[in-house]
Amino acid sequence: MSLPFYVSPEQMMKDRADYARKGVARGRAVVALTCADGIVFTTHNPSRALHKISEIYDRIAFAGVGKYHEFESLRVAGIRYADLRGYAYDRSDVSVRGLASSYAQTLGTIFTAETKPYEVELVVAEVGARPEADQLYRLSFDGTLAEESHHVVIGGQADLRHQVVAQHWRPDLTRADALRLALRALEESDDGATRAIPPGQLEAAVLDRGAVRRSFRRLDAERELAGAGGAGADPRG
């Protein structure tokens, strides 16, 4: 009788991580950064139907890269988590910290117990009444949870794009300035070239600090970059 093929736990986890990491790296990057007006999310997304940036709750937003159907299922689960908690307790009891912890547990379980890990990376954020109260969390495919300050980049060539954002970010950026900085980072490439992205292919949204309740707004990137300001905002969120 032949012996079963044996793979050490360390090697199996390494193979899973390498597999998921490659899947995430193929995804177009998402940039999230705080500014005076709130928290801006931007990504290169030619599709007008499949969103990578979405609202979760009153002042909480979600962004994902990697396999669309995988991070979309997590987005829906996050909405259910927030709605149930807000209904059972109070809307003020729904926090991005609790949501991020729930995502971390789910991703960690999938990474260790399922046949295939999720090829995703997530950002969840909550806008505060003041810039210092903003919260940004990055979640990796294995459930690793990290709290970020001021800005975060996930997806392809994240380290390079993060350097661009970190070098030019300021706390007094306007919404349009934040969108321009995010676009500049998305256009960077590791070969030193700059690849222009048409503003019409940008998916952009903001968690508006001045909103009374629902703060998520989708932005018309072309109008924002042209200086039209709030005229490009979707009033429905």
C-alpha positions in Angstrom: 0.0 0.0 0.0 1.4 3.4 -1.0 1.9 6.1 1.6 -0.3 9.2 1.3 1.5 12.3 0.0 2.6 14.5 2.9 2.9 18.3 3.0 4.1 20.0 6.1 1.7 22.6 7.6 4.3 25.3 7.1 4.7 24.5 3.4 0.9 24.3 2.9 0.3 27.7 4.5 3.1 29.2 2.4 1.7 27.8 -0.8 -1.8 29.1 0.1 -0.3 32.6 0.8 1.7 32.7 -2.4 -1.4 31.6 -4.4 -3.6 34.3 -2.8 -0.9 37.0 -3.0 -0.5 36.5 -6.8 -4.2 36.8 -7.3 -4.4 40.0 -5.4 -1.4 41.5 -7.3 -3.2 41.0 -10.6 -6.0 43.3 -9.4 -6.1 47.0 -10.1 -5.1 49.0 -7.0 -7.4 51.0 -4.8 -6.2 54.1 -3.0 -8.0 55.4 0.1 -6.8 58.6 1.8 -8.2 61.1 4.3 -8.6 64.8 3.6 -10.2 67.8 5.1 -13.6 66.9 3.5 -13.6 63.2 4.5 -12.1 60.0 3.1 -11.7 59.6 -0.6 -11.5 56.2 -2.4 -10.3 55.9 -6.0 -9.5 53.0 -8.4 -9.1 52.4 -12.1 -12.3 50.6 -13.0 -13.5 50.8 -16.7 -16.7 48.9 -15.7 -19.8 51.0 -14.9 -21.7 48.1 -13.4 -19.2 46.2 -11.2 -18.2 48.4 -8.3 -15.1 47.9 -6.2 -16.0 50.7 -3.8 -19.3 50.6 -1.9 -21.2 51.8 1.1 -21.6 49.5 4.1 -23.4 51.7 6.6 -24.0 55.3 7.6 -20.4 56.4 7.8 -18.6 53.3 6.7 -17.3 52.3 3.3 -15.7 49.2 1.8 -13.2 48.6 -1.1 -11.9 45.4 -2.4 -9.4 44.0 -4.9 -8.9 40.6 -6.3 -11.6 38.1 -7.3 -14.8 40.1 -7.8 -17.2 37.4 -6.6 -15.2 36.8 -3.5 -15.0 40.4 -2.2 -18.6 41.0 -3.3 -19.7 38.2 -1.1 -17.8 39.8 1.8 -19.3 43.2 1.0 -22.8 41.7 1.3 -21.9 39.9 4.5 -20.7 43.2 5.9 -23.9 45.0 5.1 -25.9 42.2 6.8 -23.6 42.4 9.9 -24.1 46.2 10.1 -27.8 46.1 9.5 -28.4 43.4 12.1 -26.3 45.1 14.7 -27.9 48.4 14.1 -31.4 46.9 14.3 -30.7 44.8 17.5 -28.9 47.6 19.3 -28.5 51.1 18.0 -27.1 52.6 14.8 -24.3 54.2 16.8 -23.2 50.7 17.9 -22.2 49.9 14.3 -18.4 50.6 14.1 -15.8 49.9 11.5 -13.6 48.3 14.1 -16.3 45.6 14.8 -16.8 45.1 11.1 -13.0 44.8 10.4 -12.8 42.2 13.2 -15.6 40.2 11.7 -14.0 40.2 8.3 -10.6 39.2 9.9 -12.3 36.1 11.5 -14.0 35.2 8.3 -10.9 35.5 6.1 -8.7 33.7 8.6 -11.1 30.8 8.8 -11.4 30.5 5.0 -7.6 30.7 4.7 -6.9 27.8 7.1 -10.0 25.6 6.6 -11.2 25.9 3.0 -9.7 24.2 0.0 -8.8 27.5 -1.6 -8.1 30.8 0.1 -9.9 34.0 -1.0 -7.8 36.0 -3.5 -8.8 39.4 -2.0 -7.6 42.4 -0.1 -10.0 44.8 1.6 -10.1 48.3 3.0 -12.9 49.4 5.4 -13.1 52.9 6.7 -15.2 55.1 8.9 -15.2 58.9 8.7 -15.2 60.9 11.9 -16.5 64.3 12.8 -12.9 65.5 12.9 -10.0 64.2 10.8 -8.2 62.7 13.8 -11.3 60.5 14.4 -11.1 58.9 10.9 -10.4 55.1 10.9 -8.8 53.0 8.1 -8.3 49.2 8.3 -6.6 47.0 5.7 -7.4 43.2 5.7 -5.3 40.6 3.9 -6.4 37.3 2.4 -5.3 35.4 5.5 -7.3 37.5 8.0 -4.4 39.8 8.9 -5.8 43.1 10.2 -3.9 46.4 10.2 -5.0 49.8 11.2 -3.6 52.5 8.9 -3.0 56.2 9.4 -4.2 58.7 6.8 -3.9 56.6 3.7 -3.8 53.0 2.4 -3.2 51.3 -0.9 -4.2 47.7 -1.8 -3.8 45.7 -5.0 -1.2 45.7 -7.7 2.1 47.5 -7.1 0.7 48.7 -3.7 4.2 49.5 -2.2 5.1 51.8 -5.1 1.8 53.6 -5.1 1.9 53.9 -1.3 5.2 55.7 -1.6 3.7 58.3 -4.0 0.8 58.9 -1.7 2.9 59.1 1.5 5.3 61.6 -0.1 2.6 64.1 -1.2 -0.2 63.6 1.3 -1.2 66.5 3.6 -3.9 66.8 6.2 -5.4 69.9 4.5 -6.0 68.3 1.1 -9.3 69.1 -0.4 -11.5 66.4 -2.0 -10.3 67.3 -5.5 -6.7 67.4 -4.4 -7.0 64.0 -2.8 -8.5 62.6 -6.0 -5.6 64.1 -8.0 -3.1 62.5 -5.7 -4.8 59.1 -5.9 -4.8 59.3 -9.7 -1.1 60.2 -9.7 -0.4 57.1 -7.6 -2.5 54.9 -9.8 -0.7 56.0 -12.9 2.8 55.1 -11.5 4.5 52.0 -12.7 7.5 50.1 -11.4 9.3 50.5 -14.8 9.5 54.3 -14.2 6.9 55.1 -16.8 3.6 56.9 -16.2 0.5 55.3 -17.7 -2.3 57.8 -18.2 -5.7 56.7 -16.9 -8.7 58.5 -18.5 -10.7 60.2 -15.7 -13.8 58.6 -17.2 -12.4 55.2 -16.2 -11.9 56.1 -12.6 -14.3 54.8 -9.9 -14.3 57.3 -7.1 -16.3 57.9 -3.9 -16.1 59.9 -0.7 -17.2 59.5 2.9 -18.3 63.1 3.4 -17.4 64.5 6.8 -20.2 67.1 6.7 -23.0 64.7 6.0 -25.6 64.3 8.7 -26.2 60.6 8.5 -25.4 58.7 5.3 -22.0 60.1 4.3 -21.1 57.9 1.3 -21.2 59.6 -2.1 -20.1 58.4 -5.5 -18.1 61.0 -7.4 -17.9 62.0 -11.1 -14.1 61.9 -11.3 -14.1 63.9 -14.6 -16.0 66.8 -13.1 -14.1 66.7 -9.8 -10.7 66.8 -11.5 -11.9 69.6 -13.8 -12.8 71.7 -10.7 -16.5 71.2 -10.6 -16.3 70.2 -6.9 -19.5 68.9 -5.3 -21.4 69.2 -8.6 -20.3 65.6 -9.5 -21.6 64.0 -6.3 -24.4 61.4 -6.4 -26.9 62.7 -3.9 -28.3 59.3 -3.3 -25.1 57.8 -2.0 
